[in-house]
Amino acid sequence: MAGEPPLPDVAIVGLGPAGRALAHRCLLRGLDVLVVDNSPDRVWAPTYAAWEDELPEWLDRSSVASRVPYPAVRAGRPRTLGRTYCVFDTRTLQSILNISKAHIVAGRAVLLATDAVVLENGTVLHARYVVDARGTETRGAARQTAYGVFLDRASAAPALEGRTSWFMDWQGDNGADSSEQPSFLYAVPTGPDRVLLEETCLVGSPPLSVRVLRERLLHRLEARGITVPDGAEIEVVNFVVEPSARHGKSLAFGARGGLIHPGTGYSVAASLALADRMSAALADGTVSGSTVWPLPARAVAALRMAGLRVLLDLDTSNAGDFFEAFFTSPPGQQRAYLSSRADTRRTLAAMWSVFRRSPTRLRYTIVRAVFRRHRP
Ligand SMILES: Cc1cc2nc3c(=O)[nH]c(=O)nc-3n(C[C@H](O)[C@H](O)[C@H](O)COP(=O)(O)OP(=O)(O)OC[C@H]3O[C@@H](n4cnc5c(N)ncnc54)[C@H](O)[C@@H]3O)c2cc1C
């Protein structure tokens, strides 16, 4: 007698880097995996990057298009950071997170329950667990925006001033007035002869528009002797950096699950690094909201939100001082603030260090922002 087909172990909704990494690691553990996405064959376009020391060992390094040891920063005088930065070859990253053994469903999920997903066309899909990896919601106050152009190395060289990259360049040659929202130049090699030069509004509520960022980038590049050729390939960035749900309240993963750092906008490395822990907990039936949100991670998340409030209050006149204070802090504290999800002590130490190193006027801005209630 034919019975009901067995329930998939897990349905993962969303096939961005987070959902795909989780599906990939679940399949390697032998789980029966169902994945749902509006557009499962979409080829990822963004230029994703991460710190090398954040990447899990299992990740095939062929996914890295370029490694940047000692990336440069400039807020006061130029300096280098003692970490290696990696820019992914996005297509390779997508393809090595192989999900060919999953059941793939194309469709828009309109309702997610703990063990079922309802699609727009009325189909109901059941699974033992449902994980929401649909990326950040489109609403949300604080966003990151950027406008970038890709140039060959020789054309980009004057912007780099002899360096291989700018992780952050706050040099004031982008035409912004001191009272305006700040933006910086992010410049990284994305291949042997390709450099991305991107004017970035780290966070804003509302953020700088892509139009303003384009004007600032062209102004900055022109000041450095670069005219962007017509038809140059561009990248536009615009996404919400704030977590959309309370941490650990549902089985959500990736940007949807609050893994996005609200002070940097990064989530890809955190999602890759946590995919194994999440897949192990799904396999042995112990998964819960705490799997990726143990208490120290929730404490760090609250500290990062205080950091976000400070960033939102910076203007062009004091952003350089703020980042100079950050980049002259002890490297272990910088690393903890940027990358450690559960190191409350060092995250606090990094914040205290920035405060101590800040000029008095900036200290007022920091105190006011930290003790202000966040307006979503
Ligand atoms: C241009 C750009 C550059 C970035 N660069 C970096 C970087 O260098 N490093 C970094 O860490 N982060 C970066 N980010 C930010 C962030 O990490 C990315 O947005 C990342 O893609 C988040 O991954 P995710 O898998 O959580 O969500 P997403 O990549 O947003 O994936 C969500 C998936 O869910 C699908 N989906 C959404 N709603 C539904 C639905 N209702 N039903 C079915 N499917 C649905 C979408 O089609 C999509 O495939 C960048 C973002 C942008 C836009």
The ligand as an ORCA input file, in Angstrom:
! r2SCAN-3c Opt
* xyz 0 1
  C      25.207     44.986     -3.948
  C      25.346     44.411     -2.555
  C      26.610     44.128     -2.062
  C      26.751     43.557     -0.788
  N      28.005     43.267     -0.345
  C      28.147     42.568      0.805
  C      29.444     42.118      1.220
  O      30.455     42.423      0.597
  N      29.535     41.348      2.331
  C      28.422     41.035      3.059
  O      28.533     40.292      4.043
  N      27.211     41.495      2.711
  C      27.031     42.235      1.610
  N      25.796     42.679      1.250
  C      24.680     42.588      2.206
  C      24.073     41.218      2.502
  O      24.970     40.377      3.109
  C      23.468     40.608      1.282
  O      22.285     41.345      1.064
  C      23.174     39.105      1.275
  O      22.695     38.794     -0.005
  C      22.182     38.601      2.306
  O      22.052     37.208      2.121
  P      20.735     36.376      2.469
  O      20.894     35.035      1.878
  O      20.470     36.457      3.919
  O      19.546     37.159      1.732
  P      19.350     37.482      0.173
  O      20.623     37.442     -0.548
  O      18.542     38.725      0.121
  O      18.484     36.257     -0.366
  C      17.127     36.127     -0.087
  C      16.496     35.198     -1.115
  O      15.156     34.976     -0.725
  C      14.329     35.057     -1.883
  N      12.998     35.499     -1.411
  C      12.695     36.674     -0.813
  N      11.397     36.698     -0.501
  C      10.871     35.510     -0.910
  C       9.573     34.945     -0.854
  N       8.545     35.608     -0.318
  N       9.385     33.710     -1.363
  C      10.428     33.016     -1.912
  N      11.684     33.504     -1.985
  C      11.896     34.738     -1.490
  C      14.998     36.081     -2.783
  O      14.639     35.846     -4.142
  C      16.481     35.769     -2.534
  O      16.960     34.797     -3.425
  C      25.605     43.273      0.008
  C      24.328     43.581     -0.495
  C      24.207     44.149     -1.742
  C      22.816     44.469     -2.253
*
